[in-house]
Amino acid sequence: MKADLLVDAIGDAREEYVLDAETTLPKKKPAWLKLTAAAACLALLAGAASLSGLLRGPGDYMLSERSENVRVYRLKDPHKNVPASHDLMKLTDEDIFSANTVIFRGTVTDIENIEVDMNGESFYWSIVSVEVSKVLRGELTVGQTVRIRADTPIGGGVWVEDNDIVSQIRVGMEGIFMPAPYDADSLFGANGAWLCLRDIAPYGFRDGVRWVFLRTETGLVFARGATYSIPDAHTLEDIEAYIRTMLEKTATRP
């Protein structure tokens, strides 16, 4: 009822009681409701900080604790927007075969293009799978499939500077491969993120030019003249003989 009717009903009511009747006191919210709202705000802020990652999902590779703030996605097609590679360091034949690599002959069985999302900055690589047919150096076995990281996507007309040879790899192609083994300290870092390279492949090419010899439809492809002093090599057998000679030479190198 209104205040004047209330006064008539109770007679000479004190003024402060009438004022109290006209005033509606605010209801207190439960403490649990305040806490829930605060938690929701914090969750919203955390989600906004990594919205892009949440929308895309956790990635297609299970990564170890050595990898931080990184996701790896499989791509159906090579990505067109790839950054230029670094300038190649000058190496001699002896430098190549003194490096820590496994060396084997084999056939490419699969090529998987990947996107590596480093805290919002993307790198586009590939993983080349090769079935071993002959071991020239390293603890590998015939019939084993070796996964090798390449610093470029492969196929689809994509070309990246300083990856001239690796970019020509195709499924079914035979070659001689010289990748470097990765360990727990083989880390790639960018944009505040770290990827343990061994999480995606146990081996990797040191660059895209000097660590592979390919038998293609148009002939033998390798860094002819640029690095290797075997301009007359035309078959993988020629390359095998050259490699064995270089391994003997570098084994006795002081």
C-alpha positions, -999 to +999 in steps of 0.1 A: +000+000+000+011+036-004+026+056+024-004+078+031-028+048+033-003+032+057-003+062+080-042+062+081-042+026+090-018+027+119-026+062+132+001+085+145+030+066+131+065+081+136+079+098+105+110+076+103+089+045+100+070+060+071+103+068+054+114+032+060+082+020+044+088+040+012+124+028+009+133-005-007+166-019+006+188-037-021+191-074-018+225-089-012+239-113-037+252-146-024+289-149-020+291-179-042+276-159-071+303-133-068+330-159-069+315-176-099+313-143-118+350-136-110+360-170-122+341-166-154+359-133-161+393-149-156+384-177-179+373-153-205+405-133-203+426-165-206+406-177-235+410-144-253+447-146-250+448-178-270+416-176-290+433-185-323+448-217-308+415-227-292+396-222-324+421-244-343+424-271-317+454-287-300+472-298-332+478-331-349+510-341-331+515-351-295+544-330-283+567-336-253+573-312-224+604-300-242+580-282-267+563-250-254+536-228-269+536-246-302+511-267-322+518-288-353+491-293-380+490-317-410+482-299-443+463-314-472+482-292-496+515-273-494+512-237-483+520-210-508+532-183-484+565-197-472+594-175-460+628-174-478+655-196-464+688-185-450+720-182-471+739-215-471+772-217-453+801-228-476+810-264-470+836-286-487+832-324-495+852-332-463+829-309-442+799-327-455+811-362-446+826-352-413+792-340-401+771-361-378+747-378-402+733-412-411+737-421-448+715-446-465+699-455-498+661-459-500+628-451-516+604-423-506+571-438-493+553-407-480+555-369-478+535-350-452+533-313-453+529-296-419+523-261-404+542-254-372+523-227-352+548-210-329+526-188-307+508-174-337+538-173-361+536-201-387+564-222-404+557-246-432+578-278-434+574-313-445+582-348-432+597-372-457+594-410-450+620-432-467+622-470-466+659-481-462+673-504-488+710-500-480+729-486-451+762-467-457+766-452-423+746-452-391+726-476-369+698-483-393+683-515-407+672-525-442+634-523-444+632-496-417+612-464-425+630-432-416+612-399-411+631-368-420+622-332-415+627-309-444+628-271-440+602-266-468+569-278-480+570-302-509+548-305-540+520-283-554+545-261-573+559-246-540+595-235-542+616-221-514+651-206-518+680-228-509+658-260-510+663-267-547+671-304-543+648-314-514+618-297-531+621-322-560+615-352-537+584-372-547+568-404-534+583-434-552+616-417-559+648-435-550+678-417-536+707-415-511+698-395-480+721-380-454+700-365-426+712-355-391+699-372-360+679-351-335+682-354-298+664-339-268+684-307-272+675-302-309+652-272-304+637-247-328+626-214-312+606-185-325+581-159-312+584-171-276+578-207-284+600-238-286+597-270-306+617-301-298+624-313-334+625-349-323+588-346-314+579-346-351+608-366-367+640-384-355+661-369-383+663-337-404+681-323-434+706-296-425+696-277-455+676-284-487+705-287-511+735-307-500+722-338-481+703-358-507+710-374-541+679-382-562+672-404-592+646-385-611+629-390-645+653-365-660+684-380-644+705-378-612+698-346-592+722-333-565+743-303-556+765-310-587+795-286-588+782-264-560+795-287-533+805-321-546+836-327-568+819-355-588+807-338-619+807-370-639+783-390-616+752-402-634+738-430-613+732-437-576+759-464-579+784-437-589+773-417-558+777-448-535+812-453-547+820-417-541+805-417-506+825-448-496+857-431-507+848-399-488+839-419-457+873-436-457+890-403-463+873-384-435+877-414-411+915-407-412+911-369-412+930-354-383 
